[in-house]
């Protein structure tokens, strides 16, 4: 494998892509530590130090993990790539219900470029909303669990109007989201590909030493158990992420002019985890909304709805939270697979080019057969995503409410993203090596 790395760096164009990707990641990590104008960096660090000894109750842990710790620092890249991911998911869902977007999707590259443009606009709109909410929570102290009420994150004695300062911070964070979006697209175009996924991978990897050290400080036994379980989880994730059901397809021979075409055999690869990590991200975002709403509402202890949310939905070791999270992941897995894989469209394309599944008539019977297989393999995929995602929540309850475990990158959403992005990046590098007559990245 090391010799394959050397082979990759010896190839001039592939070396440029790898170095360009590393340079974009370095820019991203620098921006994640650069404080926004108007934010007291010293006070922020004081608040973060106070949180180290407190149970964080899951407040913004997912978003802070995806931003590589930039959220709690209120840096220029505090929002990270989450607004873009949310906008992409929303556009994919709207494609099913809005005929105009569905038509653009069928127009090929030109239509996809238009959808990408809509995604960028929606990303900036979501960035404005999220930045405003986080700045409001930072001013009220709720972003840091009310541990810093005596230490203002945004000082008001600077001589400037406080609303002007808040507006500058919101604009800076929104512009930072635009820059992050541009970095991801540049990695996709000129780097190794999957730019947005690579940025999330780098954010989670950057938090790995810190979160592991926090668990080590609290309990060495817990750290050892978490490492052991993490190895087993990573092994299971690699196995299931690579698992697929291959539906054999035969193409009939056709005479075009004096040449014979077709007659080849291939297959349709249906992955067990056809939806990827999108259902987990979507469910996590929805689970985070009630908590954000109660915090923005302020002191509403007399409201029974707020009381119920704070008692059952906010604590991540509560069984109501775990069950709701698990069921939402299963639901969104089926929903996302149903809108991203259309058996009828696949069957029509096969019939158009003379393809058929052995023993199945072309057309509607083929679509029903593909739909049957997809529904059968989606169930284990949905259960797999749900179980992996709730593992940190179960550990919190089993380990006596140790909230540090929820951030540990060897469980839950983090391990799904890291392993998935790592495997996909390795495959892309391997394919480029094979084009240059190397034996491959995995087989070295």
C-alpha positions as a Python dict, from the first residue, in 0.01 Angstrom:
ca = {
    (1, 'X'): (0, 0, 0),
    (2, 'X'): (289, 238, 77),
    (3, 'X'): (442, 158, -262),
    (4, 'X'): (106, 247, -419),
    (5, 'X'): (123, 585, -243),
    (6, 'X'): (469, 633, -392),
    (7, 'X'): (333, 539, -734),
    (8, 'X'): (53, 792, -694),
    (9, 'X'): (297, 1070, -605),
    (10, 'X'): (527, 974, -892),
    (11, 'X'): (245, 1040, -1139),
    (12, 'X'): (264, 1416, -1214),
    (13, 'X'): (-106, 1493, -1266),
    (14, 'X'): (-220, 1270, -980),
    (15, 'X'): (45, 1424, -754),
    (16, 'X'): (-91, 1769, -839),
    (17, 'X'): (-443, 1658, -747),
    (18, 'X'): (-331, 1516, -412),
    (19, 'X'): (-124, 1823, -323),
    (20, 'X'): (-406, 2054, -432),
    (21, 'X'): (-650, 1863, -209),
    (22, 'X'): (-414, 1888, 88),
    (23, 'X'): (-371, 2262, 25),
    (24, 'X'): (-750, 2318, 22),
    (25, 'X'): (-784, 2117, 345),
    (26, 'X'): (-512, 2332, 503),
    (27, 'X'): (-699, 2651, 403),
    (28, 'X'): (-1018, 2505, 548),
    (29, 'X'): (-854, 2421, 880),
    (30, 'X'): (-696, 2768, 904),
    (31, 'X'): (-1035, 2929, 850),
    (32, 'X'): (-1185, 2702, 1117),
    (33, 'X'): (-951, 2857, 1376),
    (34, 'X'): (-982, 3219, 1253),
    (35, 'X'): (-1220, 3410, 1487),
    (36, 'X'): (-1501, 3617, 1339),
    (37, 'X'): (-1466, 3996, 1368),
    (38, 'X'): (-1631, 4124, 1686),
    (39, 'X'): (-1589, 3798, 1880),
    (40, 'X'): (-1362, 3799, 2186),
    (41, 'X'): (-1126, 3510, 2115),
    (42, 'X'): (-991, 3505, 2471),
    (43, 'X'): (-1340, 3482, 2622),
    (44, 'X'): (-1434, 3206, 2380),
    (45, 'X'): (-1133, 3000, 2487),
    (46, 'X'): (-1225, 3057, 2852),
    (47, 'X'): (-1577, 2928, 2788),
    (48, 'X'): (-1447, 2623, 2603),
    (49, 'X'): (-1213, 2546, 2894),
    (50, 'X'): (-1507, 2565, 3135),
    (51, 'X'): (-1707, 2322, 2920),
    (52, 'X'): (-1433, 2060, 2941),
    (53, 'X'): (-1531, 1976, 3295),
    (54, 'X'): (-1905, 1983, 3233),
    (55, 'X'): (-2143, 1737, 3067),
    (56, 'X'): (-2254, 1910, 2751),
    (57, 'X'): (-2590, 1733, 2725),
    (58, 'X'): (-2544, 1696, 2351),
    (59, 'X'): (-2577, 2067, 2279),
    (60, 'X'): (-2468, 2126, 1918),
    (61, 'X'): (-2227, 1831, 1944),
    (62, 'X'): (-2306, 1705, 1595),
    (63, 'X'): (-2266, 2045, 1428),
    (64, 'X'): (-1952, 2118, 1628),
    (65, 'X'): (-1811, 1781, 1523),
    (66, 'X'): (-1886, 1845, 1154),
    (67, 'X'): (-1723, 2189, 1175),
    (68, 'X'): (-1410, 2050, 1341),
    (69, 'X'): (-1468, 2246, 1662),
    (70, 'X'): (-1515, 2576, 1473),
    (71, 'X'): (-1875, 2626, 1588),
    (72, 'X'): (-1803, 2679, 1957),
    (73, 'X'): (-1515, 2909, 1862),
    (74, 'X'): (-1751, 3119, 1646),
    (75, 'X'): (-1486, 3126, 1376),
    (76, 'X'): (-1528, 3241, 1016),
    (77, 'X'): (-1598, 2879, 911),
    (78, 'X'): (-1816, 2811, 1216),
    (79, 'X'): (-2108, 2679, 1010),
    (80, 'X'): (-1884, 2441, 818),
    (81, 'X'): (-2039, 2249, 533),
    (82, 'X'): (-2371, 2171, 705),
    (83, 'X'): (-2574, 2447, 528),
    (84, 'X'): (-2465, 2306, 192),
    (85, 'X'): (-2553, 1950, 293),
    (86, 'X'): (-2894, 2062, 420),
    (87, 'X'): (-2958, 2258, 100),
    (88, 'X'): (-2857, 1959, -115),
    (89, 'X'): (-3093, 1729, 74),
    (90, 'X'): (-3379, 1980, 44),
    (91, 'X'): (-3325, 2016, -333),
    (92, 'X'): (-3317, 1638, -376),
    (93, 'X'): (-3644, 1605, -189),
    (94, 'X'): (-3805, 1891, -384),
    (95, 'X'): (-3703, 1728, -712),
    (96, 'X'): (-3970, 1464, -650),
    (97, 'X'): (-4255, 1709, -586),
    (98, 'X'): (-4166, 2004, -815),
    (99, 'X'): (-4201, 1919, -1188),
    (100, 'X'): (-3964, 2200, -1291),
    (101, 'X'): (-3677, 2055, -1085),
    (102, 'X'): (-3752, 1704, -1211),
    (103, 'X'): (-3734, 1831, -1568),
    (104, 'X'): (-3400, 2001, -1499),
    (105, 'X'): (-3265, 1676, -1356),
    (106, 'X'): (-3348, 1497, -1682),
    (107, 'X'): (-3179, 1761, -1898),
    (108, 'X'): (-2833, 1630, -1820),
    (109, 'X'): (-2534, 1850, -1746),
    (110, 'X'): (-2709, 2182, -1821),
    (111, 'X'): (-2999, 2099, -1590),
    (112, 'X'): (-2767, 1976, -1317),
    (113, 'X'): (-2573, 2302, -1337),
    (114, 'X'): (-2896, 2492, -1280),
    (115, 'X'): (-2986, 2275, -979),
    (116, 'X'): (-2634, 2332, -841),
    (117, 'X'): (-2690, 2707, -873),
    (118, 'X'): (-3018, 2680, -680),
    (119, 'X'): (-2835, 2478, -414),
    (120, 'X'): (-2578, 2755, -373),
    (121, 'X'): (-2844, 3021, -326),
    (122, 'X'): (-3032, 2807, -73),
    (123, 'X'): (-2703, 2738, 110),
    (124, 'X'): (-2640, 3108, 161),
    (125, 'X'): (-2998, 3160, 282),
    (126, 'X'): (-2967, 2879, 535),
    (127, 'X'): (-2627, 3014, 640),
    (128, 'X'): (-2782, 3352, 727),
    (129, 'X'): (-3051, 3184, 940),
    (130, 'X'): (-2809, 2950, 1118),
    (131, 'X'): (-2550, 3221, 1180),
    (132, 'X'): (-2816, 3450, 1328),
    (133, 'X'): (-2939, 3172, 1557),
    (134, 'X'): (-2590, 3080, 1679),
    (135, 'X'): (-2493, 3443, 1744),
    (136, 'X'): (-2817, 3492, 1941),
    (137, 'X'): (-2742, 3180, 2146),
    (138, 'X'): (-2383, 3298, 2203),
    (139, 'X'): (-2504, 3636, 2332),
    (140, 'X'): (-2751, 3470, 2570),
    (141, 'X'): (-2487, 3223, 2692),
    (142, 'X'): (-2688, 2914, 2593),
    (143, 'X'): (-2435, 2811, 2331),
    (144, 'X'): (-2202, 2725, 2620),
    (145, 'X'): (-2465, 2575, 2855),
    (146, 'X'): (-2486, 2904, 3051),
    (147, 'X'): (-2130, 2850, 3175),
    (148, 'X'): (-2014, 3189, 3048),
    (149, 'X'): (-2281, 3436, 3154),
    (150, 'X'): (-2013, 3646, 3328),
    (151, 'X'): (-1783, 3630, 3023),
    (152, 'X'): (-1939, 3803, 2721),
    (153, 'X'): (-1853, 3634, 2393),
    (154, 'X'): (-1946, 3949, 2200),
    (155, 'X'): (-1834, 4248, 2409),
    (156, 'X'): (-2068, 4547, 2405),
    (157, 'X'): (-1814, 4805, 2527),
    (158, 'X'): (-1622, 4833, 2200),
    (159, 'X'): (-1777, 5169, 2111),
    (160, 'X'): (-1971, 5023, 1819),
    (161, 'X'): (-2342, 4955, 1804),
    (162, 'X'): (-2402, 4597, 1920),
    (163, 'X'): (-2640, 4525, 1632),
    (164, 'X'): (-2378, 4644, 1385),
    (165, 'X'): (-2129, 4404, 1545),
    (166, 'X'): (-2379, 4117, 1532),
    (167, 'X'): (-2452, 4196, 1167),
    (168, 'X'): (-2081, 4188, 1082),
    (169, 'X'): (-2044, 3848, 1253),
    (170, 'X'): (-2342, 3706, 1064),
    (171, 'X'): (-2207, 3837, 733),
    (172, 'X'): (-1861, 3695, 810),
    (173, 'X'): (-2001, 3349, 892),
    (174, 'X'): (-2221, 3353, 580),
    (175, 'X'): (-1923, 3451, 365),
    (176, 'X'): (-1723, 3175, 534),
    (177, 'X'): (-1990, 2924, 430),
    (178, 'X'): (-1958, 3048, 73),
    (179, 'X'): (-1581, 3001, 84),
    (180, 'X'): (-1619, 2650, 229),
    (181, 'X'): (-1864, 2565, -49),
    (182, 'X'): (-1613, 2695, -306),
    (183, 'X'): (-1331, 2491, -148),
    (184, 'X'): (-1540, 2175, -170),
    (185, 'X'): (-1625, 2235, -535),
    (186, 'X'): (-1260, 2304, -616),
    (187, 'X'): (-1157, 1973, -455),
    (188, 'X'): (-1423, 1798, -662),
    (189, 'X'): (-1309, 1961, -989),
    (190, 'X'): (-931, 1977, -946),
    (191, 'X'): (-861, 1740, -656),
    (192, 'X'): (-938, 1378, -577),
    (193, 'X'): (-1316, 1434, -593),
    (194, 'X'): (-1598, 1430, -333),
    (195, 'X'): (-1492, 1772, -207),
    (196, 'X'): (-1769, 1822, 49),
    (197, 'X'): (-1719, 1474, 193),
    (198, 'X'): (-1342, 1528, 215),
    (199, 'X'): (-1395, 1850, 411),
    (200, 'X'): (-1627, 1675, 659),
    (201, 'X'): (-1373, 1393, 688),
    (202, 'X'): (-1097, 1642, 771),
    (203, 'X'): (-1317, 1812, 1033),
    (204, 'X'): (-1395, 1486, 1211),
    (205, 'X'): (-1034, 1368, 1187),
    (206, 'X'): (-919, 1699, 1339),
    (207, 'X'): (-1138, 1632, 1645),
    (208, 'X'): (-1016, 1275, 1690),
    (209, 'X'): (-716, 1346, 1919),
    (210, 'X'): (-906, 1601, 2130),
    (211, 'X'): (-1214, 1387, 2191),
    (212, 'X'): (-1002, 1079, 2263),
    (213, 'X'): (-792, 1276, 2514),
    (214, 'X'): (-1108, 1401, 2689),
    (215, 'X'): (-1232, 1044, 2738),
    (216, 'X'): (-885, 933, 2853),
    (217, 'X'): (-882, 1205, 3118),
    (218, 'X'): (-1225, 1109, 3253),
    (219, 'X'): (-1180, 731, 3250),
    (220, 'X'): (-902, 516, 3110),
    (221, 'X'): (-1127, 210, 3127),
    (222, 'X'): (-1395, 385, 2924),
    (223, 'X'): (-1132, 488, 2670),
    (224, 'X'): (-1008, 131, 2634),
    (225, 'X'): (-1359, -6, 2592),
    (226, 'X'): (-1443, 266, 2338),
    (227, 'X'): (-1131, 184, 2134),
    (228, 'X'): (-1216, -188, 2133),
    (229, 'X'): (-1575, -129, 2031),
    (230, 'X'): (-1460, 128, 1776),
    (231, 'X'): (-1242, -129, 1599),
    (232, 'X'): (-1534, -371, 1581),
    (233, 'X'): (-1767, -99, 1455),
    (234, 'X'): (-1522, 12, 1185),
    (235, 'X'): (-1483, -351, 1071),
    (236, 'X'): (-1860, -391, 1049),
    (237, 'X'): (-1901, -61, 865),
    (238, 'X'): (-1635, -151, 607),
    (239, 'X'): (-1800, -491, 552),
    (240, 'X'): (-2153, -355, 506),
    (241, 'X'): (-2047, -49, 304),
    (242, 'X'): (-1884, -284, 53),
    (243, 'X'): (-2177, -529, 50),
    (244, 'X'): (-2401, -525, -257),
    (245, 'X'): (-2653, -737, -441),
    (246, 'X'): (-2556, -781, -804),
    (247, 'X'): (-2851, -828, -1038),
    (248, 'X'): (-2721, -997, -1359),
    (249, 'X'): (-2821, -826, -1684),
    (250, 'X'): (-2784, -971, -2034),
    (251, 'X'): (-2786, -751, -2344),
    (252, 'X'): (-2915, -899, -2669),
    (253, 'X'): (-2706, -894, -2985),
    (254, 'X'): (-2798, -631, -3244),
    (255, 'X'): (-2683, -580, -3602),
    (256, 'X'): (-2614, -214, -3687),
    (257, 'X'): (-2483, -192, -4041),
    (258, 'X'): (-2225, -463, -4074),
    (259, 'X'): (-2127, -468, -3709),
    (260, 'X'): (-2258, -676, -3423),
    (261, 'X'): (-2331, -494, -3098),
    (262, 'X'): (-2444, -622, -2759),
    (263, 'X'): (-2438, -977, -2639),
    (264, 'X'): (-2251, -878, -2324),
    (265, 'X'): (-2330, -965, -1964),
    (266, 'X'): (-2313, -714, -1680),
    (267, 'X'): (-2490, -648, -1352),
    (268, 'X'): (-2673, -377, -1158),
    (269, 'X'): (-2496, -322, -822),
    (270, 'X'): (-2753, -258, -547),
    (271, 'X'): (-2572, -164, -227),
    (272, 'X'): (-2705, -276, 108),
    (273, 'X'): (-2655, 81, 230),
    (274, 'X'): (-2799, 246, -81),
    (275, 'X'): (-2874, 574, 100),
    (276, 'X'): (-2528, 634, 246),
    (277, 'X'): (-2509, 865, 547),
    (278, 'X'): (-2777, 1110, 426),
    (279, 'X'): (-3061, 963, 643),
    (280, 'X'): (-2844, 993, 955),
    (281, 'X'): (-2760, 1358, 882),
    (282, 'X'): (-3121, 1442, 808),
    (283, 'X'): (-3251, 1269, 1123),
    (284, 'X'): (-2982, 1435, 1334),
    (285, 'X'): (-3078, 1776, 1199),
    (286, 'X'): (-3444, 1722, 1284),
    (287, 'X'): (-3359, 1594, 1633),
    (288, 'X'): (-3156, 1911, 1687),
    (289, 'X'): (-3440, 2148, 1590),
    (290, 'X'): (-3662, 2102, 1903),
    (291, 'X'): (-3363, 2167, 2127),
    (292, 'X'): (-3272, 2481, 1932),
    (293, 'X'): (-3634, 2601, 1949),
    (294, 'X'): (-3653, 2557, 2328),
    (295, 'X'): (-3325, 2742, 2376),
    (296, 'X'): (-3434, 3030, 2157),
    (297, 'X'): (-3762, 3045, 2351),
    (298, 'X'): (-3566, 3127, 2666),
    (299, 'X'): (-3710, 3060, 3012),
    (300, 'X'): (-4029, 2862, 2940),
    (301, 'X'): (-4026, 2624, 3235),
    (302, 'X'): (-4403, 2656, 3276),
    (303, 'X'): (-4469, 2539, 2920),
    (304, 'X'): (-4546, 2162, 2930),
    (305, 'X'): (-4425, 2110, 2573),
    (306, 'X'): (-4086, 2268, 2648),
    (307, 'X'): (-4062, 2070, 2971),
    (308, 'X'): (-4133, 1743, 2789),
    (309, 'X'): (-3875, 1819, 2519),
    (310, 'X'): (-3607, 1906, 2776),
    (311, 'X'): (-3683, 1594, 2976),
    (312, 'X'): (-3715, 1332, 2703),
    (313, 'X'): (-3584, 1456, 2367),
    (314, 'X'): (-3279, 1662, 2469),
    (315, 'X'): (-3091, 1405, 2687),
    (316, 'X'): (-2922, 1171, 2442),
    (317, 'X'): (-2924, 878, 2684),
    (318, 'X'): (-3303, 892, 2722),
    (319, 'X'): (-3485, 600, 2562),
    (320, 'X'): (-3742, 832, 2402),
    (321, 'X'): (-3461, 1018, 2227),
    (322, 'X'): (-3289, 694, 2120),
    (323, 'X'): (-3610, 532, 1989),
    (324, 'X'): (-3718, 848, 1804),
    (325, 'X'): (-3374, 888, 1649),
    (326, 'X'): (-3363, 522, 1540),
    (327, 'X'): (-3712, 526, 1385),
    (328, 'X'): (-3640, 850, 1200),
    (329, 'X'): (-3323, 702, 1048),
    (330, 'X'): (-3514, 393, 931),
    (331, 'X'): (-3790, 609, 781),
    (332, 'X'): (-3552, 846, 600),
    (333, 'X'): (-3350, 552, 467),
    (334, 'X'): (-3654, 408, 292),
    (335, 'X'): (-3767, 754, 181),
    (336, 'X'): (-3429, 857, 40),
    (337, 'X'): (-3378, 526, -142),
    (338, 'X'): (-3724, 555, -297),
    (339, 'X'): (-3648, 898, -446),
    (340, 'X'): (-3290, 829, -559),
    (341, 'X'): (-3340, 488, -723),
    (342, 'X'): (-3631, 456, -964),
    (343, 'X'): (-3682, 89, -1067),
    (344, 'X'): (-3923, 188, -1346),
    (345, 'X'): (-3669, 424, -1502),
    (346, 'X'): (-3392, 164, -1477),
    (347, 'X'): (-3613, -102, -1635),
    (348, 'X'): (-3710, 130, -1920),
    (349, 'X'): (-3346, 215, -1991),
    (350, 'X'): (-3258, -155, -1994),
    (351, 'X'): (-3538, -233, -2239),
    (352, 'X'): (-3437, 59, -2460),
    (353, 'X'): (-3088, -87, -2506),
    (354, 'X'): (-3197, -450, -2530),
    (355, 'X'): (-3111, -554, -2176),
    (356, 'X'): (-3302, -801, -1962),
    (357, 'X'): (-3272, -993, -1636),
    (358, 'X'): (-3259, -1372, -1675),
    (359, 'X'): (-3603, -1521, -1621),
    (360, 'X'): (-3776, -1181, -1596),
    (361, 'X'): (-3970, -1018, -1880),
    (362, 'X'): (-3857, -664, -1976),
    (363, 'X'): (-4061, -363, -1875),
    (364, 'X'): (-4297, -366, -1578),
    (365, 'X'): (-4202, -718, -1450),
    (366, 'X'): (-3836, -608, -1439),
    (367, 'X'): (-3928, -291, -1248),
    (368, 'X'): (-4131, -494, -996),
    (369, 'X'): (-3842, -741, -957),
    (370, 'X'): (-3591, -460, -892),
    (371, 'X'): (-3831, -293, -648),
    (372, 'X'): (-3873, -625, -461),
    (373, 'X'): (-3495, -672, -429),
    (374, 'X'): (-3443, -310, -325),
    (375, 'X'): (-3708, -329, -52),
    (376, 'X'): (-3551, -649, 82),
    (377, 'X'): (-3195, -516, 105),
    (378, 'X'): (-3300, -171, 232),
    (379, 'X'): (-3426, -317, 560),
    (380, 'X'): (-3085, -444, 680),
    (381, 'X'): (-2929, -122, 549),
    (382, 'X'): (-3172, 91, 750),
    (383, 'X'): (-3124, -120, 1065),
    (384, 'X'): (-2747, -100, 1020),
    (385, 'X'): (-2754, 281, 995),
    (386, 'X'): (-2984, 310, 1296),
    (387, 'X'): (-2783, 75, 1520),
    (388, 'X'): (-2448, 233, 1433),
    (389, 'X'): (-2588, 582, 1490),
    (390, 'X'): (-2736, 514, 1836),
    (391, 'X'): (-2425, 336, 1968),
    (392, 'X'): (-2284, 654, 2131),
    (393, 'X'): (-2624, 721, 2293),
    (394, 'X'): (-2632, 369, 2436),
    (395, 'X'): (-2278, 411, 2568),
    (396, 'X'): (-2377, 733, 2741),
    (397, 'X'): (-2643, 545, 2935),
    (398, 'X'): (-2432, 235, 3002),
    (399, 'X'): (-2128, 436, 3114),
    (400, 'X'): (-2317, 639, 3372),
    (401, 'X'): (-2401, 941, 3158),
    (402, 'X'): (-2050, 1005, 3030),
    (403, 'X'): (-2139, 1270, 2769),
    (404, 'X'): (-1787, 1276, 2624),
    (405, 'X'): (-1859, 948, 2449),
    (406, 'X'): (-2116, 1107, 2218),
    (407, 'X'): (-1841, 1303, 2042),
    (408, 'X'): (-1601, 1015, 2009),
    (409, 'X'): (-1534, 970, 1636),
    (410, 'X'): (-1535, 588, 1660),
    (411, 'X'): (-1911, 569, 1693),
    (412, 'X'): (-2227, 693, 1529),
    (413, 'X'): (-2237, 937, 1242),
    (414, 'X'): (-1865, 1013, 1257),
    (415, 'X'): (-1748, 660, 1183),
    (416, 'X'): (-1998, 624, 898),
    (417, 'X'): (-1867, 938, 732),
    (418, 'X'): (-1498, 868, 792),
    (419, 'X'): (-1509, 509, 667),
    (420, 'X'): (-1740, 588, 376),
    (421, 'X'): (-1536, 885, 255),
    (422, 'X'): (-1210, 697, 307),
    (423, 'X'): (-1326, 399, 99),
    (424, 'X'): (-1462, 620, -179),
    (425, 'X'): (-1143, 828, -196),
    (426, 'X'): (-926, 516, -211),
    (427, 'X'): (-1142, 381, -496),
    (428, 'X'): (-1102, 702, -693),
    (429, 'X'): (-725, 705, -647),
    (430, 'X'): (-712, 336, -743),
    (431, 'X'): (-912, 396, -1061),
    (432, 'X'): (-676, 675, -1165),
    (433, 'X'): (-376, 454, -1095),
    (434, 'X'): (-521, 172, -1300),
    (435, 'X'): (-563, 410, -1594),
    (436, 'X'): (-188, 465, -1582),
    (437, 'X'): (-103, 93, -1589),
    (438, 'X'): (-39, 56, -1218),
    (439, 'X'): (-167, -256, -1046),
    (440, 'X'): (-401, -66, -821),
    (441, 'X'): (-421, 101, -487),
    (442, 'X'): (-575, -180, -280),
    (443, 'X'): (-392, -473, -437),
    (444, 'X'): (-40, -343, -379),
}
